[in-house]
Structure formats: structure tokens, C-alpha cells
Amino acid sequence: MLIKFNLFGQYCNSWPILKVLQHDEVVYEQEVIEQTKIELDLPATHIQFGMSNKSFGQNRRWDTKMDSNRNIIADKIILINSIHLDDVDITHLLSHIKYSSLEHGPLEVHDKAIRFNGSWSLDISNNTYDYIIGVNNNIANEINKDRKFSYFSNFSIVGDYSEHHETIEKIKSYLK
Amino acid sequence: MKNILIAIPQLEVHRPPISTAVIAGTLKKNGFDVKCLDLNIELFKQWGSDDYYHMSDIWESNRTITEEETIRLQAFIKKELLVHCDNETRLMISVFTQNSHLFSHIICEMTRDTYPQCEIVIGGQGVTTKNISESSKFGEIMLKANLVDYVIYGEGEQCIIELLNGNTSYPGINNNDKLLQIPNLDDIAFPNYDQYDLQDYDYLLNKPEVNIVGSRGCVRKCTYCDVAAFWPKFRYRTGQNISDEMISQYEKHGVNTFYFTDSLINGSLKAFRDMCDKLANYNQTHKAGFEWGGQFIFKPKKQLTDDYFDMIAEAGGNTFYVGVETGSDKIRWEMDKKFTNEDIDYHLHHFQRTGMHCFYLMIIGYLTETLEDHQDNLAMFSRWQKYVASKTITGIDLSTTLGFLPNTPLSKMIDSHKVKFLAKEYDPLGNETVNSMSWVSGLNPELTFEERIRRRLEVHEYAMKYKWPIWRGPQRLKSLYNLTKLFKEGTGQRVSLVNIN
């Protein structure tokens, strides 16, 4: 699978590092220096990515700096312009997948900014599109839970095919 | 006379009905008063979603109505309609499809019983519906049973004015022979929603949305389609007129979302471009945020430039329904569709680039379909799965299977392709007829009825395997099940209109 990152790294003491792992093995670990485009051709399987080098007081170093009024004046952040997986933009999905932060536990990231060490984990197996569709369906089904639709409407139920399978089996048994 | 104009089930509840809104606009424009009632949305509101949708199987002829349901429906009609009627009323009923036949029948019987002098008029596409071998259309059946006084065939806007002015011999009134078509669609009044509470509807996007008609007829003559029989000539409104209507609904009701009911929205490229230009300008100056969609035709890519897609997106074009029909270029060509899988690739690429969406409309089991064509159908799902993932493709309707509609190019191939229909059924008056989907062709003997159903199911299974969103999936499979049952048993009966008290 081809994963394309379009990122912006924000400096504070040093540049942020993007770390990409597959099955706990690091497959990429590089600084994101301002506007950065990264393309990785990887096996279609489980993938994790996130920031790995932000310091929160270790060795007395803070990668977030504030003035006397507690306004942030510098911060180590990776801003996400876009992430494409096999030519499909998945940026919007990231707010629906928890970011596992080492400092704060699971987080919902709604502003496309990585502010903590940790990673998103995409549970891909073989087919990237299957994975993306699965996440999209969960979002759609959550929105339309318990709602009914007219025959003439342009709404499609997604993901749950149980009723389809049941009728298909009935038809097949009739044709035997 | 007091005019009452009603919309009835089965209609969707996600937008107000345009048919009665157009007629209301026409009547107002010509100086007639009219009371508009939407019994469909009333039923939805009063019975609640579960009970309302439980009736769908009845409207779709999958089961008969129970006595209890009949009594409940009659009480509803009495309370919501008959209280407004008397013997001085002219009751005008919009019959959208055959799924409205039973409700129409019940209303007409009750009105006749209560107010014998009430003049009853029916119109709409549903009055002309009939099966491939049926002799009578619904309108004729209702006239013969003396349940209605007038049936309006074809385009109703002019006919209804003639009828109200006493010209009952005008073509189209109780006479289907020489229908006149409105030459200039720009002359038709804009839909009038003044008597509809636009907050009543169960909008899909949780914001008001209305229908709009930009054209009538089609530029194509696809073999399976009967649009040309109803509207032989493709007519379209000017881009200016269409955008004026949309802007007027936006300024009057705050509606910025529209669904075009046209057979195809981009039949006239000139009108389509004009409309897009005007909407894009208005969007820019007024921040109206228009969103619209409808049925759309994919054209050969050599006829288009890339900026065509940007133009549509900037004007608010959002979701389009495309008769892709098959994954086989050969079959699509035989259907007279005139575009290829490569053209589809081109459209999908630009739809994804510009953030637009499409639904596929399919017909599985075409008259000449071979096993190789079937493999092409199966190959579609992996080929275009990427666009499902990007939500460029937001649904696919696999339909039931190919049926023969009257007055289509396909119906003229029945003899040359040695088509035989295998299952009988009975029309609403009890006359024997054939099921139009239960066919086999002598020229394509490998495509037996069972094989056609097997392929249809396999396509469905592939759609699920590649996680495509299947539009109307359970309903289509239910129809397929009923068709299979009918085939196995040889004879079936559609829900009868007679013997309902």
C-alpha cells in the first residue's frame, strides 16, 4: 500500500519526528521540517504512525514554551495537511480513530494537529479499501442509527448485510 | 366548486411532493383556488415511522392489506380528507406509481360512498401503469369501475386548467390517444409550497430539500426504458429559468438543497452549463450554499473537458445517479448507452477530485448477457472499490433483474429474440397476464431463468464482498424472492384492488 503524508512540522528545541511502525517494527522515523511530503510503499497490513520525540520535562526540557502570561509561544507539533492511503484521502477519518497518546491515553484529535507522543493505529489486513470503507461505515451507521428511510430515498444502508444474506439463502434454497 | 389537491402514499417522506406543488402553482397562476393536502406525510406523522413503513410491503404488492389495517386507514382518510370534502368538491389525486393504486382505490371508494356528487380526478404517472401484457391501464380501470370522473393522462399542467374551464374533450382528459406535450417548459409555473409545512418532512440531510424538474424526456433511447413512450421529444428548461426557480425557493423558504427528478440532468449541455454558471455566481455573491443532484449521464470522455467537473462542483452539484447498468462494455453498447468503462474511470477520477458523489443504477441479466459479460459485472466491484472507499460512489442499486416494459425498444425484440414468459399472474381486475421478469430468450439459451437469478445473486454477493453500499438491497432481494417463488409455482397474484370494502 502506498501511504502519502503531507505534513507541516513546527519547531521547538528540535523538529518533531514522525514515526511509522508495522507490527511494532519501525519502518520510518524522520524529522518533519516545515512543509514535508513523505511517500511510503509498505505491505498492506497493520500500521501505526505518530510523533515520537516531544519532551514534557524530561532532562528539564519542555517542547512547549510559554510566556509569563501562559501564552504558548513555541510548540513542537506535526500538523496534518492530508494523508492518503492508496490514493484515498483518509484525513477526515483520523478524528474518528483514537490517537494513543503516551502522556494522556486515548485522545480524539479534531484539529489535525499531533501535539503528543503516541500513534494512530490502523488495523488494515490485506485490503486498504476494506479498512477505509469499514471506518466510513461505522461513522455513517452511528449517525443514522435507528432511522428508517423511504423506498424512493437515496439512502443506502452500509456495512450490515445480514438481511441480504438471509434473503439470498432463501432464494437459493428455492432454486435447488 | 371547491378544489382539493392531494398527495398520497407511497411517496417518500424526505421531501415535499413536487407533483401537487406544481399543479398548485399552475392553478394559482390561472386564478383558481385550491386546498393542498399531503396525506403521505400526515400518515407518517400520525402513525409514526414503524407503522408507516410497515405499510410499504402492501404498497409494493408484497402482501395484502389486513382488515385491521384497512379499518385504520379508512379512519385516517375520514379524519384527514373527508372532513374537507362535500358534494361540491372537486378532489384531485396525484397517483405517482403503481404503489399508489391501492390507496387511491380506497380513497375513491370512500369518497364516492360519502359524497356521490364529489367530482374525482386522478392524474400522474401511476394512472398509465400497466403490465407488459395487461390490456387496461389503472386510469381505465378506475373509470370503468365508476370510481373516478376524470383521468388525466400525460402532462397535467395544461389538462387540469382545461378541465377546470369545462373543456373536458381536451386531449389527455379521459383519453390517452393524442397527448399534447407542453412545448416550452419555461412556461410552467414554479412549484408552490405555500400550503405545505416544510418542517414536517424527514429530510435526509436534516435540512429542507425540495424536488425540481429541469427537463422531460431523454436524449438517449436505452432499450429497456419507457421514458420515450411517455415523452417522445426531449424538452428542457433554460438554465436561467431553472436557476430562477432554485433562487426563488431559496429566497422564499430558505431551501438550498434540490433533487432533480429529470431522467437526466445533463441532457442539454448548453442549458446545464448556463444553469451551473448562474448558480455558481449566485453562490459566490449570496453564500447560498446550493447543493443539488439528480440522474446524470456519463458521456464519452472525448466530449468533455476537465473543467466540466469543476463547473458542476462550484455550482453545488453534489450527488448524481448514473445508469451504469452493467460492467460489460458490450452489453452497455447493446443497451444503447454509448459510454464505456474507460469513460466511467474518467468520470470517477474527476468526481473524486472535485468531491462529488454518484450512485450506480444497474440491470443484471440483460437479454443477450453471456457468462463472459457476467464476469465483467463481477469485475466491476474490485475495479471501482477505491471510489467506494473515497465515498465517490455512495450506493449501487442492483435492481431485481431485467423486465420488459411496454412500448420500449426491448418490447419490440420479443419476437426476434424468441422471448417467452414463464410465469402467469393476475392483474388488479383478475385478468390473466404474464410476469414481465420471468422471461427466457430462444437466442440466448444458456441464460435460463435460474441462471439469471444465480448471476443476480452472485453479483449481489460480490457487491457485499467488496463492501459496496447497496441501495434498496433488502427490498430488491425480496422482489427477487417473490419472482423466484412465482416462477416455481407458475402462477401468482398481485394484490387485488377488488373486494376491498
Interface residues (C-beta under 8 A of the other chain):
Chain A: D86 D87 V88 D89 T128 Y129 D130 I132 I133 G134 N136 N137 K148 F149 S150 Y151 F152 S153 N154 F155 S156 I157 V158 G159 Y161 E163 H164 H165 T167 I168 K170 I171 K172 Y174 L175
Chain B: Q10 L11 E12 V13 H14 S49 D50 Y53 S56 E60 N99 L204 Y259 G293 T319 Y321 F359 Q385 K386 V388 A389 S390 K391 T394 G395 I396 E450 I453 R454 L457 H460 E461 M464 Y466 K467 P469 I470 W471 R472 G473 P474 Q475 L477 K478 L480 Y481 T484 K485 K488
